[in-house]
Amino acid sequence: MAQKKKKPVAKPHAVVNRRAKFDYELGDELVVGLSLSGAEVRAARDNHVQLKGAYVQIKGSELWLQGASFSVKINERGVPGTRTVDDSPRKLLAKRREIDALLAHKASGQTIVPLKLLTAGRYIKLVIATGKGKKHYDKRETLKRRDQQRESERAIKQQY
């Protein structure tokens, strides 16, 4: 009897910043590239990236990703799989008119927040969005609305 081949475990193709939708009222989204080293690319493809608390800063008409943590493998002899956390700023690659539009949003008091790190294709891309920070009462309202939606779905499901 022939043995069945096991399917490889599918890795998710995006690292998502779930906290961003809760903390900000999000606006326009934009997909930009990242300037990464080889070890950082490997960490991103293995989903060893944390976007929670990260933001995008504009310095000298360039975009920089601040606060994102990449868990990078260290190549040491005799120590397999050792990792270190690297949270240094990384340059984002965008067109001049996109940077100018983000600069205008930034001047109006909005924050630029990373939403997803896409690793599906050949290149690693970052989805960023402009957002305005929510107040505490707005966050409570979001939680209340989510609970009401969940309860109504439960009621409809029980009815049928």
C-alpha positions in Angstrom: 0.0 0.0 0.0 1.4 3.4 -1.0 1.8 5.9 1.8 0.1 9.2 1.5 2.3 12.3 1.2 1.8 14.8 4.0 0.9 18.2 2.9 3.2 20.9 4.1 1.8 23.1 6.8 0.6 26.3 5.2 2.2 29.4 6.7 0.0 32.5 6.9 1.2 35.1 4.3 0.6 38.2 6.4 1.6 39.4 9.9 -1.4 41.5 11.1 -1.4 44.4 13.5 -4.8 43.6 15.1 -4.4 46.4 17.7 -4.4 49.1 15.0 -8.1 48.8 14.2 -9.0 49.0 17.8 -6.7 52.0 18.7 -7.3 54.1 15.5 -10.0 55.2 13.2 -8.2 54.2 10.0 -8.3 56.1 6.7 -6.6 55.5 3.4 -4.4 52.4 3.0 -1.1 52.3 1.1 1.2 49.4 0.2 4.9 50.2 0.5 8.1 48.2 0.3 10.7 47.7 3.0 14.5 47.8 3.0 15.5 44.7 4.9 18.6 42.6 5.4 18.7 38.8 4.6 18.1 37.8 8.3 15.2 40.2 8.6 13.6 38.8 5.4 13.9 35.2 6.9 12.3 36.4 10.1 9.5 38.0 8.2 8.9 34.9 6.1 8.8 32.8 9.3 6.3 35.2 10.8 8.7 36.2 13.6 7.6 39.9 13.4 5.7 42.0 15.9 3.9 45.1 14.6 2.1 45.9 17.9 3.0 49.5 19.0 4.8 50.2 15.7 4.3 53.5 13.8 5.7 55.2 10.7 7.7 58.4 11.0 8.7 60.9 8.3 12.4 62.0 8.5 13.9 64.2 5.8 11.2 63.3 3.2 11.7 59.5 3.9 9.4 57.0 5.6 10.8 55.0 8.5 9.2 52.1 10.4 9.7 52.6 14.1 9.0 50.1 16.9 8.5 46.9 14.8 10.3 43.9 16.3 12.0 41.4 14.1 13.1 38.2 15.9 16.3 37.5 13.9 18.3 34.2 14.0 21.8 34.4 15.2 24.3 32.2 13.4 26.4 31.0 16.4 28.3 27.7 16.4 26.9 25.0 18.6 23.7 27.0 19.5 20.9 26.0 17.1 17.9 28.3 16.6 19.1 31.2 18.8 17.2 34.4 18.1 17.5 38.0 19.1 15.0 40.8 18.9 16.0 43.6 16.6 13.8 46.7 16.8 15.9 49.2 14.9 14.2 51.6 12.4 13.7 50.4 8.9 13.4 52.5 5.7 10.1 52.2 3.8 10.1 52.5 0.0 7.4 54.7 -1.5 6.9 57.1 -4.3 7.4 60.8 -3.8 3.7 61.8 -4.3 2.7 59.1 -1.8 5.1 60.5 0.8 3.8 64.0 0.1 0.2 62.8 0.6 1.2 61.1 3.9 3.0 64.3 5.0 -0.2 66.3 4.4 -2.2 63.8 6.6 0.5 64.0 9.2 0.3 67.8 9.3 -3.4 67.5 10.0 -2.7 65.5 13.2 -3.1 62.0 11.9 -0.7 59.1 12.7 0.7 56.6 10.1 0.1 53.1 11.4 1.4 49.7 9.9 -1.5 47.3 9.4 -0.1 44.2 7.7 3.3 42.8 6.6 2.7 40.9 3.4 5.1 38.0 2.7 3.2 36.0 0.0 5.0 37.1 -3.1 8.6 37.7 -4.1 8.8 41.0 -2.2 7.9 41.8 1.3 5.4 44.6 1.5 3.9 46.7 4.3 0.3 48.0 4.3 0.2 51.3 6.1 -2.8 53.6 6.8 -3.4 57.0 8.2 -5.4 57.0 11.4 -6.7 59.2 14.1 -6.3 57.9 17.6 -9.5 56.8 19.4 -10.5 58.1 22.8 -11.2 55.7 25.7 -15.0 56.1 25.3 -14.7 55.3 21.6 -12.9 52.1 22.3 -15.7 51.1 24.8 -18.3 51.9 22.2 -16.5 49.6 19.7 -16.4 46.8 22.2 -20.1 47.3 23.0 -21.1 47.3 19.3 -19.0 44.1 18.7 -20.7 42.3 21.6 -24.2 43.3 20.3 -23.3 42.0 16.9 -22.1 38.7 18.4 -25.3 38.4 20.4 -27.6 39.1 17.4 -25.7 36.5 15.3 -26.1 34.0 18.1 -29.8 34.6 18.4 -30.3 34.2 14.6 -28.3 31.0 14.7 -30.4 29.5 17.5 -33.6 30.5 15.8 -32.8 28.3 12.7 
